[in-house]
Amino acid sequence: MQIKKIDPDDLTILLWLVEIEKICFPDSAWNKEQILSQIKTHESFVLFDQEIPRSYLFPLVNPWEIEILRVATDPDYRNKSYAFSILKYFIDNHNSCPCFLEVAQNNKNAIKLYESLGFQLVDKRKGYYHDGIDALIYCRKGMN
């Protein structure tokens, strides 16, 4: 496995990101312009296995906190620790301030993953998602 910063000029990766967004987030997928804006303005990452993209992470890094906006893995390659690996890589390299993320209350696999990496439930947004599912807000404290 190899984790690389996403190059905004890499059209192949951009098209892959657009397709995986549609699959992983069918009701709230980012379009090509939104993805391009993210990867041009914020350091974002993709995990490759045998030179094939499998997972990605879109963070928003500020001096006082970090928010994980997106983390997703190609559904055909889940349960292979790709999401764990890319999140752990990011956390290991950005651990000086609190890191937040949100997850649908019914996404048990993601919740298990986040808790295994030290994220703790800090809040809930009732009925946040279009289908009425609550959003759970998780935080992992920084090391400073």
Backbone as a printed PyTorch tensor [residue, N CA C, xyz], in Angstrom:
tensor([[[  0.8380,  -1.1900,   0.0000],
         [  0.0000,   0.0000,   0.0000],
         [  0.8760,   1.2440,   0.0000]],

        [[  0.3780,   2.2610,  -0.6700],
         [  1.0780,   3.5370,  -0.7070],
         [  0.0350,   4.6500,  -0.6070]],

        [[  0.3370,   5.6640,   0.1990],
         [ -0.5520,   6.8140,   0.3620],
         [  0.1510,   8.0260,  -0.2090]],

        [[ -0.5610,   8.7340,  -1.0830],
         [  0.0230,   9.9020,  -1.7390],
         [ -0.9220,  11.0910,  -1.6340]],

        [[ -0.3200,  12.2750,  -1.6570],
         [ -1.1050,  13.4870,  -1.7730],
         [ -1.7160,  13.4910,  -3.1820]],

        [[ -2.9760,  13.9060,  -3.2700],
         [ -3.6460,  13.9280,  -4.5640],
         [ -3.1470,  15.1090,  -5.3830]],

        [[ -2.7620,  14.8170,  -6.6090],
         [ -2.3260,  15.8340,  -7.5650],
         [ -3.5620,  16.3260,  -8.3210]],

        [[ -3.9240,  17.6080,  -8.1850],
         [ -5.1250,  18.1190,  -8.8690],
         [ -5.0600,  18.0170, -10.3940]],

        [[ -3.8710,  17.8450, -10.9340],
         [ -3.7280,  17.7320, -12.3870],
         [ -3.8470,  16.2930, -12.8940]],

        [[ -4.0250,  15.3430, -11.9750],
         [ -4.1320,  13.9390, -12.3580],
         [ -5.5900,  13.6260, -12.6970]],

        [[ -5.9130,  13.6900, -13.9740],
         [ -7.2880,  13.4940, -14.4360],
         [ -7.8110,  12.0950, -14.1210]],

        [[ -6.9460,  11.1010, -14.1900],
         [ -7.3620,   9.7270, -13.9000],
         [ -7.8660,   9.6120, -12.4690]],

        [[ -7.1440,  10.1770, -11.5310],
         [ -7.5580,  10.1330, -10.1210],
         [ -8.8190,  10.9660,  -9.9190]],

        [[ -8.8900,  12.1170, -10.5440],
         [-10.0770,  12.9650, -10.4110],
         [-11.3310,  12.2130, -10.8730]],

        [[-11.2640,  11.5550, -12.0120],
         [-12.4140,  10.8030, -12.5140],
         [-12.7540,   9.6330, -11.5950]],

        [[-11.7420,   8.9640, -11.0400],
         [-11.9800,   7.8870, -10.0840],
         [-12.6820,   8.4340,  -8.8440]],

        [[-12.2180,   9.5770,  -8.3360],
         [-12.8380,  10.1860,  -7.1560],
         [-14.3110,  10.5080,  -7.4030]],

        [[-14.6140,  11.0550,  -8.5790],
         [-16.0040,  11.3830,  -8.9170],
         [-16.8710,  10.1220,  -8.8980]],

        [[-16.3740,   9.0430,  -9.4780],
         [-17.1450,   7.7960,  -9.5220],
         [-17.3330,   7.1800,  -8.1370]],

        [[-16.2770,   7.1640,  -7.3380],
         [-16.3790,   6.5750,  -5.9980],
         [-17.2870,   7.4230,  -5.1100]],

        [[-17.2430,   8.7330,  -5.2650],
         [-18.1680,   9.6190,  -4.5390],
         [-19.6110,   9.2230,  -4.8200]],

        [[-19.9400,   9.0290,  -6.0910],
         [-21.3110,   8.6680,  -6.4730],
         [-21.7370,   7.3440,  -5.8510]],

        [[-20.8070,   6.4050,  -5.7870],
         [-21.1160,   5.0880,  -5.2350],
         [-21.2300,   5.1390,  -3.7120]],

        [[-20.2740,   5.8010,  -3.0660],
         [-20.2220,   5.8090,  -1.6000],
         [-21.2100,   6.7860,  -0.9650]],

        [[-21.5120,   7.8650,  -1.6640],
         [-22.4130,   8.8940,  -1.1290],
         [-23.4970,   9.2080,  -2.1660]],

        [[-24.3680,   8.2530,  -2.4800],
         [-25.3130,   8.4380,  -3.5840],
         [-26.2500,   9.6390,  -3.4240]],

        [[-26.5660,  10.0010,  -2.2070],
         [-27.4940,  11.1120,  -1.9850],
         [-26.7990,  12.4360,  -1.7020]],

        [[-25.4750,  12.4060,  -1.5800],
         [-24.7660,  13.6480,  -1.2520],
         [-23.3700,  13.6980,  -1.8900]],

        [[-23.2260,  13.0540,  -3.0220],
         [-21.9140,  13.0030,  -3.6940],
         [-21.4660,  14.3930,  -4.1190]],

        [[-20.1890,  14.6450,  -3.9240],
         [-19.5980,  15.8750,  -4.4350],
         [-19.4190,  15.7200,  -5.9400]],

        [[-19.6170,  16.8160,  -6.6650],
         [-19.3930,  16.7760,  -8.1040],
         [-17.9170,  17.0560,  -8.4090]],

        [[-17.5770,  16.9840,  -9.6760],
         [-16.1770,  17.1460, -10.0850],
         [-15.6010,  18.4890,  -9.6400]],

        [[-16.3930,  19.5510,  -9.7480],
         [-15.9150,  20.8830,  -9.3670],
         [-15.6530,  20.9770,  -7.8650]],

        [[-16.5250,  20.3800,  -7.0620],
         [-16.3300,  20.3910,  -5.6160],
         [-15.0840,  19.5970,  -5.2230]],

        [[-14.9070,  18.4530,  -5.8390],
         [-13.7250,  17.6310,  -5.5550],
         [-12.4650,  18.3760,  -5.9700]],

        [[-12.4900,  18.9530,  -7.1460],
         [-11.3290,  19.6940,  -7.6380],
         [-11.0030,  20.8660,  -6.7210]],

        [[-12.0080,  21.5670,  -6.2520],
         [-11.7910,  22.6690,  -5.3080],
         [-11.1140,  22.1570,  -4.0320]],

        [[-11.5980,  21.0350,  -3.5210],
         [-11.0040,  20.4470,  -2.3120],
         [ -9.5370,  20.1110,  -2.5320]],

        [[ -9.2260,  19.4030,  -3.6020],
         [ -7.8510,  18.9310,  -3.7750],
         [ -6.8960,  20.0370,  -4.2270]],

        [[ -7.4410,  21.1300,  -4.7510],
         [ -6.5890,  22.2690,  -5.1020],
         [ -6.2820,  23.1410,  -3.8900]],

        [[ -7.1940,  23.2050,  -2.9370],
         [ -7.0310,  24.1310,  -1.8140],
         [ -6.6520,  23.4600,  -0.4990]],

        [[ -6.8320,  22.1370,  -0.4110],
         [ -6.5210,  21.4170,   0.8290],
         [ -5.7970,  20.1170,   0.4990]],

        [[ -4.7270,  19.8880,   1.2110],
         [ -3.9790,  18.6490,   1.0240],
         [ -4.9240,  17.4620,   1.2420]],

        [[ -5.0710,  16.6260,   0.2390],
         [ -5.9610,  15.4710,   0.2890],
         [ -5.1750,  14.2460,  -0.1510]],

        [[ -5.6660,  13.0760,   0.2040],
         [ -4.8560,  11.8750,   0.0480],
         [ -5.6190,  10.7320,  -0.5990]],

        [[ -4.8740,   9.8950,  -1.3070],
         [ -5.4220,   8.6780,  -1.8900],
         [ -4.5050,   7.5170,  -1.5260]],

        [[ -5.1140,   6.3780,  -1.2390],
         [ -4.3680,   5.1610,  -0.9300],
         [ -4.4070,   4.2590,  -2.1510]],

        [[ -3.2330,   3.8050,  -2.5470],
         [ -3.0930,   2.8890,  -3.6730],
         [ -2.6890,   1.5160,  -3.1620]],

        [[ -3.2190,   0.4930,  -3.7940],
         [ -2.7500,  -0.8700,  -3.5650],
         [ -2.3960,  -1.4260,  -4.9390]],

        [[ -1.1610,  -1.8150,  -5.1160],
         [ -0.6450,  -2.2790,  -6.4020],
         [ -0.9260,  -1.2390,  -7.4950]],

        [[ -0.6880,   0.0270,  -7.1360],
         [ -0.8070,   1.1780,  -8.0390],
         [ -2.2470,   1.4740,  -8.4880]],

        [[ -3.2280,   0.8890,  -7.7890],
         [ -4.6320,   1.1250,  -8.1010],
         [ -5.2570,   1.8660,  -6.9150]],

        [[ -5.9690,   2.9860,  -7.1670],
         [ -6.5810,   3.7240,  -6.0560],
         [ -7.6840,   2.9000,  -5.3970]],

        [[ -7.6980,   2.9300,  -4.0600],
         [ -8.6900,   2.1450,  -3.3210],
         [ -9.4720,   2.9810,  -2.3100]],

        [[ -8.8270,   4.0260,  -1.7580],
         [ -9.4610,   4.8030,  -0.6960],
         [ -8.9600,   6.2420,  -0.7640]],

        [[ -9.7520,   7.1910,  -0.2430],
         [ -9.3170,   8.5880,  -0.2260],
         [ -9.7800,   9.2800,   1.0440]],

        [[ -9.1350,  10.4060,   1.3100],
         [ -9.4310,  11.2020,   2.4940],
         [ -9.3460,  12.6790,   2.1300]],

        [[-10.4270,  13.4090,   2.4480],
         [-10.4890,  14.8550,   2.2300],
         [-10.5720,  15.5440,   3.5880]],

        [[ -9.4900,  16.1490,   4.0510],
         [ -9.5310,  16.8720,   5.3200],
         [ -9.6060,  18.3850,   5.1080]],

        [[ -9.9770,  19.0530,   6.1540],
         [ -9.9040,  20.5140,   6.2200],
         [ -9.0450,  20.8120,   7.4420]],

        [[ -7.8290,  21.2970,   7.2040],
         [ -6.8630,  21.5100,   8.2830],
         [ -6.7520,  23.0010,   8.5860]],

        [[ -7.0030,  23.3430,   9.8340],
         [ -6.8160,  24.6980,  10.3460],
         [ -5.7990,  24.6260,  11.4740]],

        [[ -5.2150,  25.7590,  11.8670],
         [ -4.2380,  25.7170,  12.9650],
         [ -4.8290,  25.2250,  14.2940]],

        [[ -6.1140,  25.3900,  14.4960],
         [ -6.7340,  25.0630,  15.7780],
         [ -7.5180,  23.7570,  15.7710]],

        [[ -7.8910,  23.2400,  14.5800],
         [ -8.6250,  21.9820,  14.5090],
         [ -8.5850,  21.4220,  13.0900]],

        [[ -8.9390,  20.1600,  13.0060],
         [ -9.0200,  19.4620,  11.7300],
         [-10.4120,  18.8620,  11.6230]],

        [[-10.9590,  18.9050,  10.4240],
         [-12.2140,  18.2130,  10.1720],
         [-12.0040,  17.2530,   9.0040]],

        [[-12.3620,  16.0150,   9.2120],
         [-12.3450,  15.0360,   8.1250],
         [-13.6740,  15.2080,   7.3890]],

        [[-13.6030,  15.7210,   6.1760],
         [-14.8150,  15.9730,   5.4030],
         [-15.3100,  14.7110,   4.6990]],

        [[-14.3760,  13.9190,   4.2200],
         [-14.7080,  12.7040,   3.4980],
         [-13.6160,  11.6690,   3.7170]],

        [[-14.0350,  10.4430,   3.9260],
         [-13.1400,   9.2980,   3.8400],
         [-13.9810,   8.1740,   3.2500]],

        [[-13.4630,   7.5590,   2.2070],
         [-14.2390,   6.5170,   1.5360],
         [-13.3090,   5.5060,   0.8890]],

        [[-13.8470,   4.3090,   0.7250],
         [-13.1260,   3.2210,   0.0890],
         [-14.0180,   2.6100,  -0.9820]],

        [[-13.4320,   2.2830,  -2.0990],
         [-14.1430,   1.5860,  -3.1600],
         [-14.8680,   0.3890,  -2.5260]],

        [[-16.1870,   0.2990,  -2.6610],
         [-16.9410,  -0.7840,  -2.0050],
         [-16.4680,  -2.1900,  -2.3660]],

        [[-15.8990,  -2.3530,  -3.5420],
         [-15.3950,  -3.6740,  -3.9330],
         [-14.1510,  -4.0760,  -3.1540]],

        [[-13.5730,  -3.1260,  -2.4000],
         [-12.3190,  -3.3960,  -1.6940],
         [-12.4060,  -3.0350,  -0.2190]],

        [[-13.6000,  -3.0560,   0.3320],
         [-13.7560,  -2.7760,   1.7610],
         [-13.3280,  -3.9850,   2.5800]],

        [[-13.1480,  -3.7530,   3.8770],
         [-12.7210,  -4.7850,   4.8240],
         [-11.3140,  -5.3020,   4.5310]],

        [[-10.4770,  -4.4090,   4.0060],
         [ -9.0730,  -4.7320,   3.7550],
         [ -8.1630,  -3.7360,   4.4730]],

        [[ -8.7230,  -2.9870,   5.4150],
         [ -7.9990,  -2.0000,   6.2360],
         [ -7.5250,  -0.7790,   5.4610]],

        [[ -8.0810,  -0.5160,   4.2880],
         [ -7.6700,   0.6660,   3.5340],
         [ -8.0730,   1.9540,   4.2510]],

        [[ -9.3330,   2.0310,   4.6960],
         [ -9.7790,   3.2440,   5.3990],
         [ -8.9940,   3.4210,   6.6900]],

        [[ -8.7710,   2.3460,   7.4100],
         [ -7.9660,   2.4180,   8.6330],
         [ -6.5780,   2.9630,   8.3130]],

        [[ -5.9600,   2.4350,   7.2720],
         [ -4.5860,   2.8230,   6.9240],
         [ -4.4830,   4.2940,   6.5450]],

        [[ -5.4050,   4.7900,   5.7290],
         [ -5.3120,   6.1820,   5.3020],
         [ -5.6330,   7.1300,   6.4570]],

        [[ -6.5860,   6.7590,   7.3090],
         [ -6.8840,   7.5870,   8.4820],
         [ -5.7180,   7.5890,   9.4630]],

        [[ -5.1430,   6.4280,   9.7170],
         [ -4.0140,   6.3470,  10.6470],
         [ -2.8270,   7.1570,  10.1220]],

        [[ -2.5460,   7.0500,   8.8330],
         [ -1.4810,   7.8370,   8.2180],
         [ -1.7320,   9.3260,   8.4490]],

        [[ -2.9460,   9.7550,   8.1750],
         [ -3.2720,  11.1710,   8.3370],
         [ -3.1420,  11.6050,   9.7950]],

        [[ -3.7010,  10.8380,  10.7050],
         [ -3.6430,  11.1680,  12.1340],
         [ -2.1990,  11.2160,  12.6250]],

        [[ -1.3990,  10.2470,  12.2120],
         [  0.0010,  10.2020,  12.6400],
         [  0.7800,  11.4330,  12.1820]],

        [[  0.3410,  12.0380,  11.0780],
         [  1.0390,  13.2000,  10.5370],
         [  0.3600,  14.5340,  10.8430]],

        [[ -0.7810,  14.4890,  11.5060],
         [ -1.5370,  15.7040,  11.8410],
         [ -2.1800,  15.5280,  13.2200]],

        [[ -1.3640,  15.3700,  14.2370],
         [ -1.9240,  15.0650,  15.5550],
         [ -1.7290,  16.1740,  16.5840]],

        [[ -1.5060,  17.3930,  16.1310],
         [ -1.2310,  18.4700,  17.0830],
         [ -2.4860,  19.2070,  17.5560]],

        [[ -3.6220,  18.9460,  16.9350],
         [ -4.8540,  19.6150,  17.3560],
         [ -6.0290,  18.6470,  17.2160]],

        [[ -7.1630,  18.9950,  17.8030],
         [ -8.3250,  18.0940,  17.7340],
         [ -8.7620,  17.8350,  16.2950]],

        [[ -9.2550,  16.6350,  16.0640],
         [ -9.7270,  16.2200,  14.7480],
         [-11.1810,  15.7720,  14.8830]],

        [[-12.0590,  16.3750,  14.0840],
         [-13.4880,  16.0870,  14.1320],
         [-13.9360,  15.3920,  12.8560]],

        [[-15.0170,  14.6300,  12.9790],
         [-15.6870,  14.0510,  11.8260],
         [-17.1190,  13.7450,  12.2140]],

        [[-17.9440,  13.5480,  11.2230],
         [-19.3300,  13.1500,  11.4770],
         [-19.6180,  11.8690,  10.7220]],

        [[-20.5520,  11.1090,  11.2500],
         [-20.9020,   9.8210,  10.6520],
         [-22.3820,   9.5520,  10.9320]],

        [[-23.0410,   8.9080,   9.9760],
         [-24.4340,   8.5260,  10.1700],
         [-24.5150,   7.4880,  11.2880]],

        [[-25.5130,   7.6480,  12.1420],
         [-25.6710,   6.7800,  13.3100],
         [-25.7900,   5.3060,  12.9220]],

        [[-26.2840,   5.0270,  11.7350],
         [-26.4560,   3.6300,  11.3200],
         [-25.2360,   3.0540,  10.5910]],

        [[-24.1570,   3.8290,  10.4680],
         [-22.9490,   3.3470,   9.7930],
         [-22.0280,   2.6900,  10.8280]],

        [[-22.4170,   1.5160,  11.2450],
         [-21.7310,   0.8200,  12.3530],
         [-20.2730,   0.4980,  12.0400]],

        [[-19.9720,   0.1220,  10.8020],
         [-18.5790,  -0.2000,  10.4580],
         [-17.6820,   1.0320,  10.5810]],

        [[-18.1590,   2.1900,  10.1010],
         [-17.3660,   3.4150,  10.2050],
         [-17.1800,   3.8160,  11.6700]],

        [[-18.2410,   3.6960,  12.4610],
         [-18.1600,   4.0480,  13.8850],
         [-17.1110,   3.1780,  14.5770]],

        [[-17.1380,   1.8910,  14.2930],
         [-16.1520,   0.9770,  14.8770],
         [-14.7300,   1.3860,  14.4780]],

        [[-14.5550,   1.7370,  13.2050],
         [-13.2520,   2.1830,  12.7070],
         [-12.7890,   3.4280,  13.4560]],

        [[-13.6430,   4.4500,  13.5320],
         [-13.2630,   5.7090,  14.1640],
         [-12.9260,   5.5060,  15.6400]],

        [[-13.7250,   4.7150,  16.3260],
         [-13.4530,   4.4630,  17.7460],
         [-12.1470,   3.6930,  17.9280]],

        [[-11.8150,   2.8120,  16.9930],
         [-10.5500,   2.0640,  17.0910],
         [ -9.3460,   2.9850,  16.9480]],

        [[ -9.5480,   4.1510,  16.3500],
         [ -8.4660,   5.1210,  16.1600],
         [ -8.4870,   6.2270,  17.2130]],

        [[ -9.2850,   6.0480,  18.2460],
         [ -9.2870,   6.9950,  19.3600],
         [-10.2960,   8.1160,  19.2630]],

        [[-11.1820,   8.0860,  18.2880],
         [-12.2390,   9.0890,  18.2140],
         [-13.2950,   8.7840,  19.2660]],

        [[-13.8200,   9.8460,  19.8670],
         [-14.8500,   9.7020,  20.8930],
         [-16.0750,  10.5070,  20.5020]],

        [[-17.2380,   9.9530,  20.7860],
         [-18.5000,  10.6300,  20.5030],
         [-18.6120,  11.8730,  21.3700]],

        [[-18.8750,  13.0280,  20.7410],
         [-18.9810,  14.2790,  21.4960],
         [-20.3270,  14.9780,  21.3120]],

        [[-21.0710,  14.6150,  20.2690],
         [-22.3490,  15.2890,  20.0490],
         [-23.1680,  14.5050,  19.0290]],

        [[-24.4260,  14.9070,  18.9090],
         [-25.3370,  14.2710,  17.9560],
         [-26.1810,  15.3490,  17.3010]],

        [[-26.3710,  15.2340,  16.0010],
         [-27.2750,  16.1260,  15.2700],
         [-28.5050,  15.3080,  14.8880]],

        [[-29.5900,  15.5620,  15.5710],
         [-30.8390,  14.8130,  15.3470],
         [-31.3630,  15.0400,  13.9320]],

        [[-31.7160,  13.9570,  13.2600],
         [-32.3450,  14.0200,  11.9540],
         [-31.5350,  14.7650,  10.9080]],

        [[-30.2420,  14.7410,  11.0160],
         [-29.3640,  15.5400,  10.1610],
         [-29.4160,  15.1240,   8.6900]],

        [[-29.4400,  13.8340,   8.4360],
         [-29.3990,  13.3510,   7.0570],
         [-30.7960,  13.3400,   6.4350]],

        [[-30.8280,  13.3300,   5.1050],
         [-32.0930,  13.4400,   4.3670],
         [-33.1090,  12.3770,   4.7710]],

        [[-32.6530,  11.2180,   5.1970],
         [-33.5560,  10.1230,   5.5700],
         [-33.9300,  10.1410,   7.0510]],

        [[-33.5510,  11.2280,   7.7520],
         [-33.9010,  11.3630,   9.1650],
         [-32.9040,  10.7350,  10.1240]],

        [[-31.8640,  10.1190,   9.6020],
         [-30.8340,   9.5020,  10.4530],
         [-30.0400,  10.5980,  11.1530]],

        [[-29.7020,  10.3360,  12.4110],
         [-28.8870,  11.2790,  13.1730],
         [-27.4370,  11.2330,  12.7070]],

        [[-26.7650,  12.3700,  12.8060],
         [-25.3210,  12.4370,  12.5700],
         [-24.6320,  12.4260,  13.9280]],

        [[-23.6320,  11.5930,  14.0570],
         [-22.8320,  11.5420,  15.2760],
         [-21.5510,  12.3140,  15.0320]],

        [[-21.1910,  13.1740,  15.9730],
         [-19.9750,  13.9710,  15.8630],
         [-18.9200,  13.3230,  16.7590]],

        [[-17.7970,  13.0080,  16.1480],
         [-16.6790,  12.3830,  16.8580],
         [-15.4870,  13.3280,  16.8710]],

        [[-14.6890,  13.2100,  17.9280],
         [-13.4830,  14.0090,  18.0550],
         [-12.3390,  13.1330,  18.5530]],

        [[-11.1850,  13.3890,  18.0270],
         [ -9.9500,  12.7790,  18.5190],
         [ -9.0670,  13.9290,  18.9630]],

        [[ -8.7010,  13.9280,  20.2370],
         [ -7.9070,  15.0370,  20.7820],
         [ -6.5110,  15.0440,  20.2150]],

        [[ -5.9780,  16.2450,  20.0370],
         [ -4.6090,  16.4180,  19.5840],
         [ -3.6230,  16.0680,  20.6820]],

        [[ -2.3850,  15.9420,  20.3120],
         [ -1.3380,  15.5450,  21.2690],
         [ -0.7570,  16.7200,  22.0390]],

        [[ -1.0530,  17.9580,  21.6510],
         [ -0.5190,  19.1200,  22.3670],
         [ -1.3860,  19.5000,  23.5320]]])
